[in-house]
Amino acid sequence: MHAITIPEPGGPEALVWDEVPDPVPGEGEVLVEVAAGAVNRADLLQRQGFYDPPPGASPYPGLECSGRIAEVGPGVSGWAVGDEVCALLAGGGYAEKVAVPAGQLLPVPRSVSLTQAAALPEVVCTVWSNVFMVAHLRPGETLLVHGGSSGIGTMAIQLAKAVGAKVAVTAGTQAKLDRCAELGADILINYREQDFVDEVKKATDGAGADVILDNMGAKYLDPNVRALAVNGRLAIIGMQGGVKGELNIGALLAKRGAITATSLRARPLTEKAAVVAAVREHVWPLLEAGHVRPVVDREIPMPDAAEAHRVVGESGHVGKVLLVTP
């Protein structure tokens, strides 16, 4: 088969479409013939040499894919050759084939094409596990999403609205904010021109956000705490704004607030399977009914992954960028 390899860390040109050995499904795994993979910022970090795959995972980038089951490994039940699936991966999505633990498979929703289903697993699992399983967003509460036009952001808007929450988003252009509004966002904040703490407080009569989904990390730590409502929950899922920040514990105590930080890639298989099962139970019916949908900016041939990395690195896209196998 062919896969995107990284012979040496570097810029987008470091990605090489090369012939590699086929993966073999082990105990509890299936082999998926990949139709498409999706680009995540973690892939850019891996390309640069900053985010190695967990031990035992595929060395190739790609944290989610869609395709058809080509082989069922030992100990797997409930799946058959030919099933159309999408999958949460620890790596290997930038390839023509990938071995996947059966607990990380999801059926392609009826309302979504096989290719576009590649945009779902990582974002849906990230949003559902953080916003709902950890931060327990409830109907009537306010969710603040940083990077509202990203793949994570566009899904978070839709899922929060589906459960009856109010949604505030930050983005860097009016065009991106307009797309967020189309998805249901109620409070639109241009972070280049407005103070998101002031805007959230203004829109909530001074209360603040009950849940904040943050991809920035250190840079936003203090303002996020100030933007929290009493009993608010801050869920950190990224470090685009740095890894070390100063926390005013007094301010957090006054809010009776909570801060969590999670990642998916390195979790044990049992934890990933639990998240995937929860997503299938709670989110898949919304997708099947058309209430929630993947937002795909563009599809790029997988051998041209370097171009896809340039697009994502420049942040000019809305939603997900997909890599389609030849």
VENHUBEL-V912456 format. One record per residue. N is the residue number from 1. RES is the residue in one letter. SS is DSSP state (h for helix, s for strand, l for the rest). PHI is phi in degrees with one decimal (none if undefined). BURIAL is 1 if it has 24 or more other C-alpha atoms within 12 Angstrom, else 0. Layout:
[[N:RES:SS:PHI:BURIAL] [N:RES:SS:PHI:BURIAL]]
//
This chain:
[[1:M:l:none:0] [2:H:s:-112.9:1] [3:A:s:-151.7:1] [4:I:s:-81.5:1] [5:T:s:-108.7:1] [6:I:l:-129.0:1] [7:P:l:-57.5:0] [8:E:l:-142.2:0] [9:P:l:-60.5:0] [10:G:l:168.4:0] [11:G:l:-76.6:1] [12:P:h:-53.7:1] [13:E:h:-66.9:1] [14:A:h:-71.8:1] [15:L:l:-82.3:1] [16:V:s:-126.1:1] [17:W:s:-81.9:1] [18:D:s:-138.7:0] [19:E:s:-83.5:0] [20:V:l:-138.3:0] [21:P:l:-66.2:0] [22:D:l:-67.6:0] [23:P:l:-72.9:1] [24:V:l:-118.7:1] [25:P:l:-68.1:1] [26:G:l:-95.8:0] [27:E:l:-57.3:0] [28:G:l:78.2:1] [29:E:s:-119.5:1] [30:V:s:-124.3:1] [31:L:s:-99.3:1] [32:V:s:-109.7:1] [33:E:s:-81.0:1] [34:V:s:-77.6:1] [35:A:s:-90.6:1] [36:A:s:-158.5:1] [37:G:s:-124.3:1] [38:A:s:-123.0:1] [39:V:l:-95.3:1] [40:N:l:-120.3:1] [41:R:h:-62.8:1] [42:A:h:-60.0:1] [43:D:h:-65.9:1] [44:L:h:-65.7:1] [45:L:h:-65.2:1] [46:Q:h:-62.8:1] [47:R:h:-59.9:1] [48:Q:l:-83.6:1] [49:G:l:89.8:0] [50:F:l:-105.2:0] [51:Y:l:-149.3:0] [52:D:l:-71.4:1] [53:P:l:-64.2:1] [54:P:l:-62.5:0] [55:P:l:-55.4:0] [56:G:l:88.2:0] [57:A:l:-81.5:1] [58:S:l:-58.5:1] [59:P:l:-77.3:1] [60:Y:l:-86.2:1] [61:P:l:-69.2:1] [62:G:l:118.1:1] [63:L:l:-101.9:1] [64:E:s:-162.9:1] [65:C:s:-158.3:1] [66:S:s:-132.7:1] [67:G:s:168.1:1] [68:R:s:-121.7:1] [69:I:s:-69.4:1] [70:A:s:-102.1:1] [71:E:s:-157.8:1] [72:V:s:-108.8:1] [73:G:l:-78.1:1] [74:P:l:-64.1:0] [75:G:l:81.8:0] [76:V:l:-104.6:0] [77:S:l:-130.5:0] [78:G:l:89.4:0] [79:W:l:-131.1:1] [80:A:l:-137.9:0] [81:V:l:-56.7:0] [82:G:l:98.7:0] [83:D:l:-60.5:1] [84:E:s:-87.8:1] [85:V:s:-138.0:1] [86:C:s:-126.8:1] [87:A:s:-147.3:1] [88:L:s:-87.3:1] [89:L:l:-124.3:1] [90:A:l:-90.8:1] [91:G:l:162.5:1] [92:G:l:97.7:1] [93:G:l:-73.3:1] [94:Y:l:-87.8:1] [95:A:s:-157.8:1] [96:E:l:-78.9:1] [97:K:s:-144.3:1] [98:V:s:-150.6:1] [99:A:s:-89.2:1] [100:V:s:-128.9:1] [101:P:s:-58.4:1] [102:A:h:-59.3:1] [103:G:h:-69.3:1] [104:Q:h:-108.3:1] [105:L:s:-94.7:1] [106:L:s:-135.5:1] [107:P:s:-70.6:1] [108:V:l:-68.7:1] [109:P:l:-61.4:1] [110:R:l:-59.9:0] [111:S:l:-87.7:0] [112:V:l:-123.4:1] [113:S:l:-71.6:1] [114:L:l:-58.5:1] [115:T:l:-65.2:1] [116:Q:h:-71.1:1] [117:A:h:-62.7:1] [118:A:h:-63.2:1] [119:A:h:-80.6:1] [120:L:l:-94.3:1] [121:P:h:-56.7:1] [122:E:h:-66.3:1] [123:V:h:-70.6:1] [124:V:h:-66.2:1] [125:C:h:-65.1:1] [126:T:h:-65.0:1] [127:V:h:-66.2:1] [128:W:h:-64.3:1] [129:S:h:-66.9:1] [130:N:h:-85.2:1] [131:V:h:-76.4:1] [132:F:h:-109.2:1] [133:M:h:-76.2:0] [134:V:h:-99.7:1] [135:A:l:-87.6:1] [136:H:l:54.3:1] [137:L:l:-58.6:1] [138:R:l:-118.9:1] [139:P:l:-55.7:0] [140:G:l:88.6:0] [141:E:l:-83.1:1] [142:T:s:-109.0:1] [143:L:s:-106.6:1] [144:L:s:-104.1:1] [145:V:s:-114.0:1] [146:H:s:-82.5:1] [147:G:l:72.0:1] [148:G:l:-62.9:1] [149:S:l:-93.4:1] [150:S:s:-75.0:1] [151:G:h:-58.7:1] [152:I:h:-62.1:1] [153:G:h:-63.0:1] [154:T:h:-64.6:1] [155:M:h:-75.8:1] [156:A:h:-61.8:1] [157:I:h:-57.5:1] [158:Q:h:-65.9:1] [159:L:h:-68.8:1] [160:A:h:-64.7:1] [161:K:h:-65.2:1] [162:A:h:-64.5:1] [163:V:l:-97.6:1] [164:G:l:90.0:0] [165:A:l:-94.1:1] [166:K:s:-96.2:1] [167:V:s:-124.3:1] [168:A:s:-110.2:1] [169:V:s:-133.8:1] [170:T:s:-112.7:1] [171:A:s:-158.0:1] [172:G:l:-97.5:1] [173:T:l:-139.5:1] [174:Q:h:-66.3:0] [175:A:h:-61.7:0] [176:K:h:-67.8:1] [177:L:h:-63.6:1] [178:D:h:-62.5:1] [179:R:h:-65.0:1] [180:C:h:-63.1:1] [181:A:h:-63.4:1] [182:E:h:-61.3:0] [183:L:h:-84.4:1] [184:G:l:119.3:1] [185:A:l:-60.8:1] [186:D:l:-95.2:1] [187:I:s:-121.1:1] [188:L:s:-111.1:1] [189:I:s:-126.5:1] [190:N:s:-85.0:1] [191:Y:l:-67.2:1] [192:R:l:-77.1:0] [193:E:l:-119.0:0] [194:Q:l:-128.6:0] [195:D:l:-88.2:0] [196:F:h:-67.7:1] [197:V:h:-64.1:1] [198:D:h:-61.0:1] [199:E:h:-67.9:1] [200:V:h:-68.0:1] [201:K:h:-61.8:1] [202:K:h:-61.6:0] [203:A:h:-77.6:1] [204:T:l:-117.2:1] [205:D:l:54.7:0] [206:G:l:87.7:0] [207:A:l:-75.0:1] [208:G:l:98.8:1] [209:A:s:-91.3:1] [210:D:s:-74.3:1] [211:V:s:-135.3:1] [212:I:s:-122.9:1] [213:L:s:-103.9:1] [214:D:s:-119.2:1] [215:N:l:-106.2:1] [216:M:l:-97.0:1] [217:G:h:77.8:1] [218:A:h:-55.9:1] [219:K:h:-58.2:0] [220:Y:h:-102.5:1] [221:L:h:-58.5:1] [222:D:h:-66.1:1] [223:P:h:-63.3:1] [224:N:h:-63.2:1] [225:V:h:-62.1:1] [226:R:h:-67.2:1] [227:A:h:-83.1:1] [228:L:s:-69.4:1] [229:A:s:-79.8:1] [230:V:s:-59.2:1] [231:N:s:66.7:1] [232:G:s:-75.8:1] [233:R:s:-127.7:1] [234:L:s:-105.1:1] [235:A:s:-109.8:1] [236:I:s:-98.3:1] [237:I:l:-125.2:1] [238:G:l:-154.5:1] [239:M:l:-133.0:1] [240:Q:l:-63.4:0] [241:G:l:-104.8:0] [242:G:l:105.5:0] [243:V:l:-109.9:0] [244:K:l:-123.7:0] [245:G:l:-134.7:0] [246:E:l:-103.0:0] [247:L:l:-106.8:0] [248:N:l:-83.5:0] [249:I:h:-65.5:0] [250:G:h:-61.9:0] [251:A:h:-65.9:1] [252:L:h:-67.9:1] [253:L:h:-62.6:0] [254:A:h:-62.3:0] [255:K:h:-86.2:1] [256:R:l:50.6:0] [257:G:l:-91.2:1] [258:A:s:-133.1:1] [259:I:s:-123.3:1] [260:T:s:-125.7:1] [261:A:s:-138.8:1] [262:T:l:-137.5:1] [263:S:l:-138.4:1] [264:L:l:-101.2:1] [265:R:l:-56.4:1] [266:A:l:-93.8:0] [267:R:l:-67.2:0] [268:P:l:-60.4:0] [269:L:h:-57.7:1] [270:T:h:-64.5:0] [271:E:h:-69.3:0] [272:K:h:-62.5:1] [273:A:h:-61.8:1] [274:A:h:-65.9:1] [275:V:h:-64.6:1] [276:V:h:-61.3:1] [277:A:h:-63.5:1] [278:A:h:-65.3:1] [279:V:h:-62.9:1] [280:R:h:-63.2:1] [281:E:h:-72.9:0] [282:H:h:-100.6:0] [283:V:l:-98.0:1] [284:W:h:-60.5:1] [285:P:h:-61.5:0] [286:L:h:-67.3:1] [287:L:h:-68.2:1] [288:E:h:-59.5:0] [289:A:l:-84.0:0] [290:G:l:81.5:0] [291:H:l:-76.5:1] [292:V:l:-131.0:1] [293:R:l:-145.5:1] [294:P:l:-70.2:1] [295:V:l:-107.9:1] [296:V:s:-114.1:1] [297:D:s:-77.6:1] [298:R:s:-165.0:1] [299:E:s:-116.3:1] [300:I:s:-126.2:1] [301:P:s:-56.1:1] [302:M:h:-57.1:1] [303:P:h:-59.5:1] [304:D:h:-97.9:1] [305:A:h:-58.4:1] [306:A:h:-58.6:1] [307:E:h:-64.3:1] [308:A:h:-62.0:1] [309:H:h:-67.5:1] [310:R:h:-64.7:1] [311:V:h:-60.7:1] [312:V:h:-67.9:1] [313:G:h:-63.8:1] [314:E:h:-86.2:0] [315:S:l:57.0:1] [316:G:l:-91.6:0] [317:H:l:-98.4:1] [318:V:l:-125.9:1] [319:G:s:82.5:1] [320:K:s:-106.1:1] [321:V:s:-107.1:1] [322:L:s:-104.8:1] [323:L:s:-112.3:1] [324:V:s:-105.2:1] [325:T:l:-68.8:1] [326:P:l:-62.6:0]]
//
